[in-house]
Structure formats: C-alpha cells, structure tokens
Amino acid sequence: MRHKTFRAAARDLYHEYPFSFPLASFCIITACLGLIYANYIYRSYILGEFTAYPEPVARHLRRALFYSNHDIQPDTAVEYYMKALTLATEMGIDPLSDEILGVKFQLAAFLEKQVHQPRMAIEVLERVKAHCVAWVDEYGGLERQREKRTRVLGQVVRVGVKLGDLYASPDVMETERAEESLVWAVTTLLKEQERRQREGVREGEEKWIGAEEIGGALESIPQALATHYSSRSQHYLATPLYLQSLSLLPPSTCHAITLMTNLSASLAQQTTPSSPYTPPVDRTALIANARAWAEKALAAAATIKGEGRDEECDRGCAVAVHNLGELAEMEGDVGEARRRYGEAGKMSRAVGFAEGLERSGERLRSLEGK
C-alpha cells in the first residue's frame, strides 16, 4: 500500500472542505508536513545510516530505538539519544553532519509523537535551528563551505516548517510563533532561490531542496502560510504567497487550479490595514483581478485531460464558477450571480461534490425575491 504524499493529503482536504474555515486547512497541511518529516528522518537517517556512525555511537542509537519502538521506556530512550550525541561530540563528529542532525530530528520526533511533549520537541529543534543559522551566517560565505552551506540551509528550512507545525499543534497553539517560523522558512527558501537564479548555481551547490527530496512540500510551504493568513482574514498577506505557490507549480495541473481559485477568493476578500501611509484599496480592480483568476482557473482546467485530470480539477472548476457568482453578487448583478450559482450547483452535482452543491444552493436561496 502506498502512503499518501503531502500534496495528495492536501488535495483530499480541499475536495471535502474547500469553503470551510481555512485554519482547518492550515492545520492539516502542517500535520501532513510533520508526517513526511518524521518518516523521512526515520528511514533516511536512522535505519538507513547506522553504518555511517562509529560503533560506540551506533550502539547507543540502537538502544535508543529499542526503547523508543519496542520496549517503550521514554526516559531510557532519551537517555540513550543523549549518550549518543554526547559521545559523537567527544569523538569529533561534525554536529551539523546529516548523521548527527538526523539523530536530533529523530529525538524531536520521538518527543512529539510518543512522549507527547511537543514543547520539548520544539526546544530540540529551536536549538538545531539556532546552531545551523549561526554557522551559515559565520561560515556560509566561504568558498570551501559551499556544499555544506547548501546542505545545512536546506535542513534548516525543513526545521522551520516543522516548527511551524509544532507551534500550531493543539497542545501548543502559539499561532504567532507558527506564523513566524513559516515566514522565516518561506523567506529563507525564496531568498536562496532568487540568489541562485541571479548568480547561477556555483560548484558545490548543486544539491538543493527539490521535488526529489521533499516531493510536493516545496510549493506547499507558502501555501500553508497563505492559508494561515486567510484564516485570520489577512488576505493582503495571503495573496502574494498564493502567487508564489503558483510560480512553483506547472500551470496545467489540477493543484494549480486549486491555488488559482484560492487566489481568486483571497483577492475578492482583500482589504489592507487602515494607515495614513497606505492608499485605499481599489475594490473595482480587486474584483476584476479576482474574476480574471477564476476565469484563468477554468481555462487552465479545460486543457487538462486524460490521466492528468482528477477530482481536484472538477471540484476546482465548480468552486471557480461559484466564485464568479459571488463576484457578480458583489457588483450587484443578481441575474449573473444566479446564473453562476446554478451552473456551479450543476457541476457539483455531476461530480458528487456535496459541499459545493450545498453552498450554491444557499446562495441561490439568499437571492430569492431580489
């Protein structure tokens, strides 16, 4: 049985609840990132890399895993993880090597998943992040450190995403810290991508974050943050992140259709904070842009056929048409709104999209007598 990728999990959520409170999407997105993170670390660093450790360190790690996964004794497991890390330091193993970072990631995953202490996991990962960032700031500019810089920077971006997941978890619920971590991860990722595009990829920098390492999670980092902003009605912050997510996806994909409809909805609801330095929002322009993105979603979906087309495309089209109805209603065009809602309802019924059918029906009923 194949495990779902992050993108598949996010798509399933959108299928079921595309109109629902956006914070639910944010939580599921970050939870799926956490699942990918734990599985990736466990398989890539611990099980697959025991031969990379000196035997005394490997011996402690095997005991840590035994007390983590078989004879579960959390205190004893943590004790052996710490013994392994201490011994590795004494033996002069690079604390920022993939092998040692992997031990710390596995310890954090154990504290979160089996000890149910996400705050302790946060403490471990915040220390890892601080150490990595300090090293990159001090030594990352050296030519001989390009390869290590690329590797460490990629790891710390993943750590930033995971910290966003942990801060947003029900047992922590520090949404501002979650936002801060995701903003940092997105900013660091995009800043490095822009540098590589501007300066070119230098020798030693070839292996960077990509689909081969974290699958669909790359474009979903800004998407998760955009959804978080939408949940707080900060659509003016969500909009550029939806655009960034789209730039990381091929345009003719069903997930791109989803992002286009999200962008359309975000533009339609966008306002900016009141400020003497901020010009007033041009609602006419925003509605026009929102309509353009909904229409672009429909046009792009029409080009996707065969195996590349799935339910996400069909439901995304229904949402796009519904959005066009809402935009018409905002402009006072009741006839066009009624026509679009009716069309969206038919599309939803045809593909078994219950929530879409319900929402379109609600809007049609609200227009009765107008």
N, C-alpha and C positions, 0 to 999 in steps of 0.2 A: 504494500500500500504506500503510495506516495504522500509525503507531507505537503501541506499547502504552503506556497510561497507567501511572502508578505503581501505581494500585490494581489494574489488570489483572495487572501483573507479580507483585505480592504475592499475588494470588489464585491465580495459577498455581503459585507455590511451595507455598502451603498445600495445593492439590489433590494435589501429588505427595508432600509430606513433612509432613503435619500432625502426626505423632507424633515426628518426628525432633528431633535436638538443636537447641534453639531458637536457638543462636548462628548457625546457618546462615541462619535466617530474618532475624535482625538484619542480617547482612552483605548479604543480597540486598536487603532494604528500603533500607539506606543506599546500596547501589550504585545502585539504581533512582533514589533521590533525586539522586544525583550525575549520572546520565544526564539527568534532567529539568533539573537546574540548568545543565549545560553547553549543552544545546540551547536552553533558554530564553534564556540570556545571549547566545549567539552570534547567534540570529535577532532577538531584540528590541532588543539594544543595539548590536551591531556592524554587521550587514548592513543593518538597517532604519533606522539612525540616523546614517549618515555626514553627512547634510545638517545635523545638529544641531551639528556641530563646525566651528570655523573651519578654513578650507582648510589652513593650515600644520599643524594638528594632524591633520586628516583625511589629509594626505599621509603622515605618519609611520605612521598606523594602517593605511593601505592597504599600505604596505611591510611592516609587521609581519605582516599577514595573508598577504601573498605568501610571506614566508619561513617562515610557520607552516604553510601548507596546500599550497603548490605546490613552490617550490624550497626544500625544508625545510632551514633552517640555524638551529638553535635559538638560538645566541649572537647572531646578527644579528637574529632576530625579537625577542628580549628587549631588545636594544639599541634597536630602534625603538619598542617599547612604552614603554620608559623615556623616550625622547626625547619621545614624545607627551605623557606625563604631566608631564614637566618643563616643556614648552612651555605646556601648559594652565595650570599653576600660574603661570607668568610672565605669561600673558595674563589672569589673574584669574578663570578659570573656577572655579565652586564645586566644591571637591574632593568634596563629598557629593552632587553632582548625579547623576541617573541615568546620564548620559552618561559621566562620569568613573568612577563606581563600576563601570559596565559594562566599561570598559577594564581595570580591575583584576581584575574577575571573569574576563574572557577571558584575561588573563595567567595567573591562577591555574590556569584550566582547561588552558591550553597547557602549563604546567609539569608538571601532573599527568599529562595524557593522552599528550602527545607527547614531552616530555623525560623522562618517568617519574621525576619528582622530587617526590613528594607532600609531602615536608618543606618544600621551597621554596614550594609552593603554600600550605601551612599558614602559613608565615611571612607571605606576602602577605595572606591572609585574616585572620589574627590582627591585623595592623596595621589593616586595614579595620574590623574589629570594635571594636578599641580606640578608633579615631577616632570611629566612629558613636556608641558608648556615651558617650564623653566629651562629645560635642556634645549628645546627648539630655539627659544629666544637667545640663549647664550652661544650655542654651537651650531645652530642650523644654517648659518650663513657661510660656514667654512666649506670650501670646495670638496675636501676629502670626506665630508659628512653628508653629502647629498643623498646617498642611498638610505642612510639611517634616518635622516630628516624626513624623507618621503614616507618611510615605513612608520615612524613614530607619529607623524602628523595624521596619517590615515587611522592609526589606532585611537588617537585621542579624539578624533571626530566621532568615532563609534562610541567612545566613552561618553561624550557629550550627549549623544542621542539616548543612550541608556540611562544617564542621569535624569534626562527629561522624563523618561518612562517612570523611573522610581519616584521622583518628586510628585508626579501626577497620580500615583497609585492611591487607592482608597485609604491605605494605612498611613499615608504621609500627607497627601493633599496640600502641598505647597505649590499652588499653581504659578505664583510669580517666579519661584525658583525653577519650575519646569520650563516656563517661558524663557527664562534667562539661559538655561542650558541649551535649549533648542536654537535660540537666536545665536548663541555662540557657535554651535555646531554648523549651522547654515552659513554664518558669516565666514567662518574659517574655511569651510569647504569651497564656497564660491570665490573667496579671495584667492585661494590657491589655484582653482581652475582658471580664473582670469589671468593670473600671473603666468601660468603655463601657456595659455593662448597668446599672451602678449610677447613673452620671451622665448617661447618654444620649450620643448622638453629636453632638458640637459642630460648628459650622460650620468647614469645612476638614478635617474628619476622616473624610469620607465614604468615601474610597478606602482600604480596609484589606484585609488578607490575606483572601482568599476563594476560592471554587471557580473564579471566573473567572480567577484569576491562577495558581494552582498546582494546580488540579484536586483530585484526591483526596489530595494530600500533607498537607493540613492535619490530618485526623484520624489520619494515619499517623505523625506525629511522636511523639505519646505512645505509639502502638502500637509503634513501633520501640524506644523506651526501655523499655516494658514487656517486650518480648521479650528485650531485653538483660538486664534484671533476672532474668527467668525462666531465662535461660541460666546465671546464677550462683546459681540456687536462692534468689534473694531475692524470693520470691513475695509477701511482705508489702509490698514496694515496687511490684511489678508490678500488683497488684490495683487500686489507685486509678487507675492510668494506663489500664488496660483500661476502667474505668468512664468515665474522661474521654473516651476514644476513642469509646465508645458514645454519649456525650452529643452528639458532633459528627456523628453519623450518623442518618439517618431509621431508625426501628426496623424497618420492613418492607423490609429489603434483605438480600441474601444475605451481604454482607460483615458486616453486623451479626450474622448467625447465627454467622459465624466468630469474631467477638470474644466473643460470649456463651459459646461452647464453650471458648475460651481462658480466659475469666474463671472458668468452672466448674472447669477443671483447676487454675488458679492457686490458687483458694480451697481446693481439696482438698489441695493440697500445702503450704499455707501454714504457716509457723512464724514466730515472732518471735525476735530475738536474746535470749539469756539476759541478764537485767538485774534488779537488785533493785528497779528502778523500773517494770518492765514486768510487768503481770499475766499469768499463764499463759494460753495460748491455749485457748479452749473448742472442742475438736475436734468436739463434737457440733453446735455452732452452725455451724462452718465447713462441715461435711459437709452440713448442712441447706441452707445458702446455696448451696453448690456444686450440690446437687441442684436447687434452685429455678432456678438459671440454666440448667442443662442442659434442664430442662423448659420454661423460657421460650423457649429457642432452638427447641425442637421446635414449640411453639405458634406462634411467630412465623413459622417456615418454612411452616407449614400455611396461612398467609394469603397467601403469595407464589405467584402463579400467572401463567401466560402468559409474556410476554416478559421480565418481571422476574425469573423464576426460571431459574437456570442450575446448572451442576455444583457450584458452591460451596455452594448450598443443599443439594443431595442429599448431598454428602460431609460437609457440616457436620452434617446430621441423623445420619448414621452415626457420626460422632465423638461427638455428644451422647449417643446411646444407649450407645455404648461407655463413655463417662464414667459414665453411670448404673450400668453393670455394675461398674466399678471402685469406685464409692461403696458399692454393695451389698456388695462383697467386703470393703471396709474395715470395714463394720459386722458382718461375719461371716455375712451372708445369702447362703450359697453358691447356693441354689436361684435366687434373684432374679438373682444375678450371672451364673449360667449362662444364664438366660433372656435377659438383656440382651445378653450376648456373642453368643448365637446370632442374636438379632434384628439386631444390628449387622453380623454377618457376612453375613446375607442381604441387607441393604440395600447393603452394599459390593459384593457380587457383582452385584447388579442394575444398579448404575451404573458397573461396571468400575473400582472403587476397590481396586486390588491391595493397597496397604499396609494399608488398613482391614481387608480380609479376612484378611491375614496376622496382624495384631495380635490380632484377635478370636479367630482360631484358636489362637494362642499362649496366650491367657488361658484358653480352654476346655480346652486340654491340661493346663495347670497345675492345673486344678480336678479332674482325673480322680482318682478314689479318695477324694475329700473328701465 
